[in-house]
Amino acid sequence: MLFRSNRGGARALLRDFHGAVADYSAALRINVDDIDALLGRAGAYEELGDLPRARADYARLTQLLPASRDIRERLERTRPNGP
């Protein structure tokens, strides 16, 4: 759902990371493979310090985008005890 994903991005820019997570999660209920929503939610989780949830979203993204070095680096960054 593009509207929710876009609103999530706007909320993240305003540093309303809880609201961003809510909007991205709503978009993912419509399309579980929404790459933009997964990436946005993972970033919002990181900002909130919820690294296990961020890591779960990045792990899903590595399945959807296996060639993405950026996603693999983000996954590594959220590894327990850091990279």
C-alpha positions as CSV (number, residue, x, y, z in Angstrom):
1,M,0.0,0.0,0.0
2,L,1.9,3.0,-1.3
3,F,0.1,5.6,0.8
4,R,1.1,3.9,4.1
5,S,4.7,3.4,2.9
6,N,5.0,7.0,1.8
7,R,3.5,8.3,5.1
8,G,5.9,6.0,7.0
9,G,8.7,7.8,5.1
10,A,7.4,11.2,6.0
11,R,7.1,10.2,9.7
12,A,10.6,8.9,9.7
13,L,11.8,12.2,8.3
14,L,10.0,13.9,11.2
15,R,11.7,11.5,13.6
16,D,8.4,9.9,14.5
17,F,9.8,6.4,14.3
18,H,7.0,4.7,16.2
19,G,4.5,6.2,13.7
20,A,6.7,5.2,10.8
21,V,6.9,1.6,12.1
22,A,3.1,1.6,12.4
23,D,2.6,2.8,8.8
24,Y,5.2,0.5,7.3
25,S,3.7,-2.4,9.2
26,A,0.3,-1.5,7.8
27,A,1.7,-1.5,4.2
28,L,3.3,-4.9,4.9
29,R,0.0,-6.4,6.0
30,I,-1.2,-5.6,2.4
31,N,2.1,-6.8,0.7
32,V,4.5,-8.8,2.8
33,D,7.2,-8.4,0.2
34,D,7.0,-4.6,-0.1
35,I,10.7,-3.8,-0.3
36,D,10.3,-0.1,0.4
37,A,8.2,-0.8,3.5
38,L,10.6,-3.4,4.8
39,L,13.6,-1.2,4.3
40,G,11.9,1.8,5.9
41,R,10.6,-0.2,8.9
42,A,14.1,-1.7,9.4
43,G,15.6,1.7,9.5
44,A,12.9,3.0,11.9
45,Y,13.6,0.0,14.2
46,E,17.3,0.8,14.1
47,E,16.6,4.4,15.1
48,L,14.4,3.1,18.0
49,G,17.2,0.8,19.1
50,D,15.2,-2.3,18.3
51,L,18.0,-4.1,16.6
52,P,16.5,-7.6,16.6
53,R,13.4,-6.4,14.7
54,A,15.6,-4.4,12.3
55,R,17.7,-7.4,11.7
56,A,14.7,-9.6,11.0
57,D,13.5,-7.1,8.3
58,Y,17.0,-6.9,6.8
59,A,17.2,-10.7,6.8
60,R,13.9,-10.8,4.8
61,L,15.3,-8.2,2.5
62,T,18.4,-10.4,1.8
63,Q,16.0,-13.1,0.6
64,L,14.2,-10.7,-1.7
65,L,17.4,-8.9,-2.9
66,P,20.2,-11.5,-2.6
67,A,22.6,-9.4,-4.7
68,S,22.3,-6.3,-2.5
69,R,25.6,-5.6,-0.7
70,D,24.0,-2.6,1.1
71,I,21.3,-4.9,2.7
72,R,24.0,-7.4,3.7
73,E,26.0,-4.6,5.3
74,R,22.9,-3.4,7.2
75,L,22.2,-7.0,8.3
76,E,25.8,-7.2,9.6
77,R,25.5,-3.8,11.3
78,T,22.5,-5.0,13.4
79,R,24.2,-8.3,14.4
80,P,24.4,-8.7,18.2
81,N,27.6,-7.2,19.5
82,G,28.0,-5.1,16.3
83,P,30.0,-5.8,13.1
